[in-house]
Amino acid sequence: MLHEFLTLHRTALIASCKTKTARRSSPLPGHEDMEFGIPLFLDQVIKTLQLEQNSSGREGMQVSGAAGGPSHASELGEAATQHGRELSLNGFTVEQVVHDYGDLCQAITDLAFELDAPIETEEFRTLNRCLDNGIADAVTEFSHQRKLISDDRESQALNQRLGFVAHELRNHINTAMLAVSYIKLGAVGFAGATGGVLDRSLLSLKSIVDHSLADVRMAAGLPSRSRRINLGDFIAGIQATASLEAKSRGCELSVVKVDPQLFVEVDEELLSSAVGNLLQNAFKFTARGTRVY
């Protein structure tokens, strides 16, 4: 009987699995000490074989699950799910998850061949069912854990980005509100230095919002909204806004005249954001009293 063979050679089979793992790749720390690993799985295979020999097979399926059906509610399925989780948390790959179970199957067949121990067809089918269900549940949970980790990292990156944007918005809004409060007092006008502070704050707010919207579109993989636009009109619009920012920073923007008959097919929002970002950096790092071309 296969269950007797597995029970008798349990220690040798587990040792063989460890050897195969070591030959394939360096085992990670703690692999041998995992609570829901191959030793527990082997015990559940033995238990399934014993029950199916002594009963109609229904009790065995309660341990290992039905072939091709949901097995997560079975003892084997629950343990395989836990094993997939602990492999994920310990940094293993999905290939190592599959090999973990494949090593046991290989160890059993190798030892049976070596000792000339016969394995009946029904017993081998039961073994394959246990392996299929174990691999399926372990890989499913492993993938689920990986997705949770990935989602958590993306969430952290998004929170950092939102925090940065909120911080920048707050700074510029506070500056703009302070400038407006001084202007309301009547001591200063819009044409003076305080008005320039207000202009710079509003332009910075517009730039942050434009760039954030462009980033959202790019990250979401939204389809490009390309259309045919007049390049001269586009540059004129950019120049009108950018000239104000250049003036507020004490420099000058010089734009070459564009052929009015020149058209381009482009996503205007993304192009505007990209050009605006380039100009903003140019103004930021250009000395006062100089010119940006």
C-alpha atoms as one frame of an Amber mdcrd trajectory, in Angstrom:
protein
   0.000   0.000   0.000   1.252   3.454  -0.898   0.345   4.962   2.471   2.447
   2.301   4.212   5.352   3.026   1.860   5.080   6.778   2.522   4.849   6.282
   6.282   7.850   3.952   6.350  10.035   6.280   4.258   8.650   9.628   5.459
  11.975  10.886   6.818  13.877   9.863   3.677  11.315  11.528   1.394  11.457
  14.820   3.306  15.268  14.716   3.217  15.158  14.078  -0.530  12.914  17.125
  -1.034  15.353  19.295   0.917  18.238  18.000  -1.197  16.406  18.748  -4.444
  15.613  22.260  -3.242  19.244  22.875  -2.290  20.493  21.653  -5.672  18.036
  23.805  -7.592  18.727  27.018  -5.695  19.973  28.166  -2.322  17.111  27.705
   0.164  16.056  30.853   1.910  16.401  31.122   5.704  13.570  29.445   7.577
  12.395  27.250   4.666  12.886  24.046   6.619  11.020  25.401   9.618   7.831
  26.442   7.824   4.770  25.233   9.677   2.678  24.324   6.631   5.365  22.880
   4.339   5.980  19.508   2.713   6.078  17.413   5.945   2.493  18.416   6.766
   1.414  17.914   3.152   2.944  14.421   3.128   1.064  13.527   6.316  -2.189
  14.672   4.688  -1.490  12.541   1.608  -0.916   9.534   3.870  -4.132  10.262
   5.764  -6.084  10.569   2.505  -4.752   7.251   1.202  -5.589   5.512   4.485
  -9.156   6.842   4.511  -9.776   5.963   0.876  -8.549   2.440   1.479 -10.833
   1.933   4.475 -13.949   3.797   3.270 -15.857   4.830   0.171 -13.473   7.725
  -0.464 -15.731  10.524   0.772 -13.759  10.934   3.992 -10.527  11.085   2.009
 -11.885  13.944  -0.086 -12.708  15.840   3.091  -8.990  15.778   3.806  -7.634
  16.526   0.318 -10.580  17.814  -1.734 -12.145  16.496  -4.928 -10.293  16.304
  -8.243 -10.649  19.542 -10.175 -13.016  20.984  -7.590 -12.673  23.534  -4.812
 -10.269  22.196  -2.204  -9.684  25.275  -0.059 -12.210  24.034   2.532 -10.363
  20.722   2.965  -7.549  20.118   5.432  -5.029  19.921   2.611  -6.423  23.045
   0.941  -6.258  25.094   4.115  -2.681  23.993   4.795  -1.622  24.626   1.178
  -3.143  28.096   1.376  -1.147  28.787   4.535   1.979  27.396   2.863   1.519
  29.666  -0.154   1.168  32.603   2.231   4.317  31.782   4.214   6.329  31.203
   1.022   5.229  34.611  -0.257   6.077  36.344   3.012   9.521  34.695   3.016
  10.399  35.983  -0.450  10.000  32.843  -2.570   8.959  32.911  -6.232   5.919
  31.242  -7.773   8.272  28.772  -9.515   9.611  27.719  -6.120   6.056  27.222
  -4.862   5.314  24.771  -7.680   8.674  23.013  -7.343   8.082  22.611  -3.612
   5.264  20.157  -4.349   6.843  18.722  -7.500   9.908  17.718  -5.501   7.785
  15.444  -3.314   6.215  13.707  -6.308   9.661  13.187  -7.826  11.059  11.921
  -4.525   8.229   9.374  -4.166   8.555   8.013  -7.713  12.370   7.895  -7.506
  12.336   5.985  -4.215   9.590   3.627  -5.386  11.607   2.846  -8.537  14.793
   2.385  -6.510  13.131  -0.045  -4.077  10.986  -1.657  -6.782   7.873  -0.776
  -4.776   4.665  -1.017  -6.851   2.177   1.871  -6.839  -1.385   1.005  -7.805
  -3.160   3.146 -10.396  -5.846   4.379  -7.990  -3.237   5.268  -5.382  -1.232
   7.231  -7.934  -4.403   9.038  -9.024  -5.043   9.985  -5.398  -1.465  11.240
  -5.048  -1.833  13.329  -8.216  -5.136  14.747  -6.956  -3.496  15.809  -3.705
  -0.601  17.402  -5.587  -2.898  19.218  -8.034  -5.064  20.611  -5.247  -2.089
  21.521  -3.079  -0.304  23.356  -5.902  -3.490  25.151  -6.989  -4.316  26.417
  -3.497  -0.724  27.354  -2.667  -0.212  29.250  -5.934  -3.580  30.992  -5.623
  -2.761  32.254  -2.134   0.809  33.103  -3.141  -0.472  35.251  -6.030  -3.043
  36.869  -3.748  -0.345  37.804  -1.235   1.874  39.189  -3.999  -0.999  41.338
  -5.233  -1.606  42.644  -1.715   2.078  43.563  -1.411   2.036  45.258  -4.816
  -1.160  47.149  -4.024   0.302  48.262  -0.694   3.441  49.601  -2.380   1.379
  51.436  -4.988  -0.802  52.874  -2.240   2.252  54.089  -0.322   3.693  55.700
  -3.460   0.350  57.366  -4.190   0.062  58.649  -0.619   3.562  60.110  -0.823
   2.711  61.796  -4.121  -0.574  63.153  -2.758   1.184  64.385   0.360   3.769
  66.225  -1.727   1.103  67.802  -3.964  -1.019  68.823  -0.967   2.034  70.357
   0.720   2.912  72.369  -2.401  -0.685  73.502  -2.888  -0.947  74.611   0.731
   2.261  76.638   0.507   1.186  78.511  -2.614  -2.376  79.026  -1.356  -1.095
  80.449   1.936   1.222  82.796   0.045  -1.605  83.917  -2.256  -3.961  84.499
   0.678  -1.305  86.530   2.469  -0.748  88.671  -0.625  -4.490  89.242  -1.056
  -4.855  90.245   2.600  -2.171  92.946   2.180  -3.773  94.195  -1.026  -7.161
  94.417   0.722  -5.658  96.700   3.349  -5.057  99.241   0.592  -1.421  99.767
   1.460  -0.183  97.991  -1.690  -1.587  97.508  -5.180  -1.740  94.729  -7.745
   1.014  96.332  -9.817   3.615  96.215  -7.039   5.784  93.516  -5.521   2.867
  92.040  -3.555   0.882  91.684  -6.767   3.860  89.859  -8.252   3.822  87.447
  -5.326   0.136  86.777  -5.973   0.813  86.205  -9.689   3.596  83.719  -8.966
   1.465  81.829  -6.461  -1.463  81.502  -8.863   0.810  80.420 -11.721   2.418
  77.814  -9.474  -1.007  76.499  -8.439  -2.021  76.180 -12.093   1.224  74.381
 -12.901   0.798  71.878 -10.050  -2.782  71.098 -11.073  -1.863  70.740 -14.770
   1.052  68.426 -14.031  -0.990  66.336 -11.593  -3.769  65.846 -14.129  -1.239
  64.839 -16.769   0.388  62.373 -14.347  -2.997  60.832 -13.544  -3.796  60.348
 -17.224  -0.418  58.777 -17.933  -0.517  56.480 -14.881  -4.060  55.332 -15.645
  -3.090  54.515 -19.221  -5.954  56.567 -20.582  -6.096  56.717 -24.391  -4.495
  59.702 -26.049  -6.926  62.470 -27.002  -5.029  63.583 -30.073  -6.466  66.162
 -32.411  -5.225  68.487 -35.138  -4.194  71.868 -33.724  -2.551  74.967 -35.124
   1.003  75.033 -33.770   1.185  78.825 -33.905  -1.958  79.209 -31.802  -0.697
  76.623 -29.329   2.649  78.367 -28.859   0.934  81.743 -28.575  -1.200  80.395
 -25.734   1.844  78.957 -23.977   3.714  82.237 -24.468   0.910  84.314 -22.945
   0.938  82.303 -19.721   4.665  81.599 -19.539   5.609  85.243 -20.123   3.860
  86.175 -16.886   5.863  83.608 -14.943   9.089  84.711 -16.651   8.362  88.316
 -15.698   7.606  87.348 -12.102  11.045  85.699 -11.907  12.866  88.661 -13.420
  13.676  87.138 -16.805  12.263  87.269 -20.329  10.747  84.643 -22.635  11.624
  84.918 -26.311   9.589  82.858 -28.806  10.376  82.355 -32.501   7.541  83.120
 -34.899   5.794  80.008 -36.218   4.323  79.512 -39.684   0.547  80.056 -39.251
  -0.127  77.236 -41.737   1.662  74.645 -39.606  -0.588  72.056 -37.895   0.224
  69.039 -35.715  -1.710  65.973 -34.540  -1.179  65.816 -30.768  -2.744  65.423
 -27.324  -2.854  69.111 -26.471  -3.211  68.652 -22.698  -0.174  66.397 -22.394
   1.930  68.563 -24.706   0.939  71.685 -22.789   1.905  70.022 -19.499   5.273
  68.870 -20.876   6.155  72.264 -22.382   4.964  74.059 -19.255   7.181  71.862
 -17.089  10.218  72.570 -19.281   9.609  76.311 -19.187   9.018  76.292 -15.436
  12.403  74.642 -14.874  14.030  77.028 -17.342  12.700  80.061 -15.473  13.592
  78.531 -12.126  17.249  77.993 -13.020  17.794  81.096 -15.171  19.505  84.122
 -13.669  17.471  87.297 -13.287  17.831  89.784 -16.123  18.492  87.076 -18.722
  16.377  85.544 -21.474  14.865  82.103 -22.079  14.470  81.083 -25.730
